[in-house]
């Protein structure tokens, strides 16, 4: 999902900064290629995780790792995008959280990509 969001974000930036439009099928193809490259690199360095992923419930990260949750909200009346980020440990305890907003309204996939980008920047800082 992260790779897909990154490709959407890159497509948006190309449109804004270079005034170029990438057809959706090329963006999807690029996302799939990057994901396959990531899977190959991960399999080479690390065994696959042993826990099963269930989209309907929260799953614990492995001990020593943190799990981040990111969400975005669109407030059209206020011309703002809101976001929330939280990091939890393997016990489900909240480690750190952040929320904020940006001026402007965008489609939901771009709002989610903006929130994801902000979370990556925040974690790196």
N, C-alpha and C positions, 0 to 999 in steps of 0.2 A: 504494500500500500504506500509506503514511504517513497518508493521509486516512482510510482504513478503520480503522486503528489508533486514530487520534484519535477517530473516531466511537464506537468500542467503548469507549474510555476515558471519553468523555463520558457514554455510556449507563450505565457502571458508576458514575460519580460521581453521576449523577441518582438512581440506585437507592439509593446509600449515603446521600447528603446530603439528598435531597428525598423519598425513599421513593416515587419515581415510576418506572414501568417503561415504556420505549419499545419498541413491538413491533419485532422484528428487521427486518421489511420497511421500516419507516420509517427505521431507522438506516442500512440499506443505501442507500435512496433519498437520504438526506442525504449520505452519503459520495460517491455518484455525482455529486450536484449540486455539492458542494464541489470534486471532482476536475475537473469540466467548467469550473468557474469558474477554477480554477488553470491549466488548460490554455489557456484563453482569455487570461488575464493574461500567461502565459509567452510565448505565441505573439505577443502584441502587443509585448512588450519584447525578446524574444530569439528568434533562429531556433532551430528544433529541433536537438538534438544530431546530429552526423553519424555517431557510432559506433553500431554495432548492439549490442544487449544479448543476451547468451546466458546463460540461467540456470544452465548447467552449468559455467561457468568465470568466473573473476574478470576484470573488464574495467577498464582504466585510466581514471581520471578525466582530463578535459582538463588540459593544463598550466596551473598556477596554481590548480587546485582540489584539494580533498582528498576522499577517499572514506571513508565511515564504515561499519563493520560492527558490528552489534549482535546479541547473542544472550542468551537467558535459559535458566535451568535451574530445575527445581522439585525441592526436597529435602523430600519429605513427612515423612520420619522426623524431620528436624530442625526442621520447621515454618518453612522459609525458602525464599525465592526468590533465586537468584543471577543475576548479569548480567555480561557482558563487552562492552567497547567498544574498538574500535581505529580509528585514523585513519591512512590511508596516502596518499602523494603519487602523482603520475603515474608515478613509477619503481617503485612498489610498496614503497617504503621506509616502515617504520613511523615515524610522527611522534610519536604519543602513544597511550597505552592506559590503560584503567581497568577495574577489576572491583570488585564489591561484592555486598552482599546486603541483604535486608529480611526481617523477621519476617513470617510468614504464608504461606499456601498459597493459590493461586488457579488457575483453569483456565489452560491453556497460552496462549490468546489474551490473557488479562489479564496474564500474566507477561511476554509479549512486549511488550505495550503499556506496562507498567511499565518495562521495560528501555529502550524507545524514549523514553519521557518522561525518564528519567534521562539518556539520552545527549543529548537536546535541551538539558536544563538544564546539563549539563557543558560542551557546546560553547558555549553562550551565556556561561557564566562565563569 
